Amino acid sequence: LLSQILAAGTFVLALVAYQCRAQKLTLFLLGLAQTCTSLHFFLLGATVGGFVFGLSALRFFVGMWSKRLVFRYIFISATAVVGLILYETPFDMLPIVGGVLGTMAAFTVADRQMRHYLLGGTLTTLSYNILIFSPVAIGSGVFFLTSSLIGYYRFYLKKTATEVASAVKCAIMDSIG
C-alpha cells in the first residue's frame, strides 16, 4: 500500500512538473517525483529501479543549479555502474536507459530538447512499470506521457499551429482582395 501511495505522489508531482515552463521548477518537481519513485521501487523489491531513480532524483536536483557536462557524464557513469552491479534480468536495462535519458534532460540547456529526452525517459519507465506490473505506476506513466505531450503542445506546437493558421488566413485574404 505504501508503495502505491508513493507512486501516487510521483503522479501528482510529475503532472505539475510537465506543465511548468520554468526549467528549474520543472527539475525540482521531477527530483521530488523521482525520490517517490525510488522509494516505490525499493518497496516493490525492484532494486535496480530503486537505485537508478534515486540517482535520477539527485541528478535533477544537481541539474537545477548546473548544466556542466561533467555532471552529465558523472550521472551517466553512475547509472551504468549501478545498473551493471545490480543487473538481474533484461527488464533491468529499461531503468538504466531511462536514467541516461533523464540525465541528458537534466543537463540540457534548451527546454525543447530537455522535453524530448524526458519523453523518451517516460516511455522507457512506462515500459518498465508494465513489465514489473505496478498498476499505479502504469497509470501514472500514461498520465505522465499525456501531460508531457500536452505541455509540449502548449509550449511549442500551439504557437506554430497559430502562426500557420495566421499565415494561411493572410494568404487567403491576399488572394481575395
C-alpha positions in Angstrom: 0.0 0.0 0.0 2.8 2.4 0.9 4.5 1.8 -2.5 1.3 2.7 -4.3 0.9 5.9 -2.2 4.4 6.9 -3.2 3.6 6.1 -6.9 0.5 8.4 -6.5 2.8 11.1 -5.1 5.0 10.7 -8.1 1.9 11.1 -10.2 0.9 14.5 -8.8 4.4 15.9 -8.8 5.2 14.9 -12.4 1.9 16.0 -13.8 2.6 19.5 -12.4 6.2 19.5 -13.4 5.4 18.8 -17.1 3.1 21.8 -17.2 5.7 24.2 -15.8 7.6 26.4 -18.2 10.4 27.4 -15.8 13.1 24.7 -16.2 14.4 25.0 -12.5 10.9 24.4 -11.2 10.4 21.5 -13.6 13.6 19.9 -12.5 12.8 20.4 -8.8 9.4 18.8 -9.1 10.8 16.0 -11.1 13.5 15.5 -8.4 10.8 15.1 -5.8 8.8 12.8 -8.1 11.9 10.6 -8.7 12.5 10.4 -4.9 9.0 9.0 -4.5 9.6 6.6 -7.5 12.8 5.4 -6.0 11.2 4.5 -2.7 8.3 2.9 -4.5 10.6 0.6 -6.4 12.6 -0.3 -3.3 9.3 -1.3 -1.6 8.4 -3.5 -4.6 11.8 -5.2 -4.4 12.8 -3.7 -7.7 16.3 -2.8 -6.5 17.8 -1.6 -9.8 14.8 0.7 -10.4 15.1 2.0 -6.8 18.8 2.9 -7.2 18.5 4.3 -10.7 15.6 6.5 -9.8 17.4 7.6 -6.6 20.2 8.7 -8.8 17.7 10.4 -11.0 16.4 12.4 -8.1 19.8 13.6 -7.2 20.6 14.3 -10.8 17.5 16.5 -11.2 18.5 18.5 -8.1 22.0 19.0 -9.4 20.7 19.9 -12.8 18.7 22.7 -11.3 21.9 24.5 -10.4 24.4 23.4 -13.0 24.4 22.4 -16.7 28.1 21.5 -16.7 28.8 18.5 -18.9 31.0 16.9 -16.3 27.9 16.3 -14.2 26.1 14.7 -17.1 29.0 12.2 -17.6 29.2 11.6 -13.8 25.5 10.7 -13.6 25.5 8.6 -16.8 28.5 6.7 -15.5 26.9 6.2 -12.1 23.7 5.0 -13.7 25.6 2.5 -15.8 27.7 1.3 -12.8 24.6 0.8 -10.6 22.8 -1.0 -13.5 25.8 -3.3 -14.1 26.2 -4.1 -10.4 22.5 -4.8 -9.7 21.5 -6.3 -13.1 19.4 -9.3 -12.7 17.0 -9.6 -15.7 16.8 -8.0 -19.1 14.0 -5.8 -17.8 16.6 -4.0 -15.6 18.0 -2.4 -18.8 14.9 -0.2 -19.0 15.5 2.0 -15.9 19.2 2.3 -17.0 18.2 3.6 -20.4 15.5 5.8 -18.8 18.2 7.1 -16.3 20.5 8.0 -19.2 17.8 9.9 -21.0 16.8 11.7 -17.8 20.4 12.6 -17.3 20.6 14.1 -20.7 17.4 16.1 -19.9 18.7 17.4 -16.6 21.9 18.8 -18.1 20.4 20.2 -21.3 20.1 24.0 -21.5 17.4 24.1 -24.2 13.9 23.5 -22.8 12.6 21.8 -26.0 15.5 19.3 -26.1 15.0 18.7 -22.4 11.4 17.7 -23.1 12.4 15.4 -25.9 14.7 13.5 -23.5 12.1 13.4 -20.8 9.6 12.0 -23.2 12.0 9.2 -24.1 12.6 8.5 -20.4 8.9 8.5 -19.7 8.3 5.9 -22.4 11.1 3.6 -21.0 9.9 4.0 -17.5 6.3 3.2 -18.6 7.6 0.0 -20.2 9.4 -1.0 -17.0 6.3 -0.4 -14.9 4.3 -2.6 -17.2 6.9 -5.4 -17.1 7.2 -5.4 -13.3 3.4 -4.9 -13.0 2.9 -1.8 -10.8 -0.7 -0.8 -11.6 -0.5 2.7 -10.1 2.9 3.4 -11.7 1.5 2.2 -15.1 -1.4 4.6 -14.7 0.9 7.4 -13.7 3.2 6.7 -16.6 0.3 7.0 -19.0 -0.7 10.3 -17.4 3.0 11.5 -17.4 3.2 10.7 -21.1 -0.1 12.6 -21.7 0.9 15.5 -19.6 4.3 15.7 -21.3 2.7 15.8 -24.7 0.2 18.4 -23.6 3.0 20.6 -22.1 5.0 20.2 -25.3 2.0 21.1 -27.4 1.2 24.2 -25.2 4.8 25.5 -25.2 5.9 24.6 -28.8 3.2 23.3 -31.2 0.3 25.5 -30.3 2.3 28.6 -31.2 3.4 27.1 -34.5 -0.2 26.0 -35.3 -1.4 29.5 -34.6 1.3 31.0 -36.8 0.4 28.6 -39.7 -3.3 29.5 -39.4 -2.5 33.2 -39.4 -0.2 32.8 -42.5 -3.0 30.8 -44.3 -5.5 33.5 -43.4 -3.3 36.2 -44.7 -2.6 34.3 -47.9 -6.4 33.8 -48.5 -7.1 37.5 -47.8 -4.3 38.5 -50.2 -5.7 36.2 -52.9 -9.2 37.6 -52.4 -8.5 41.2 -52.4 
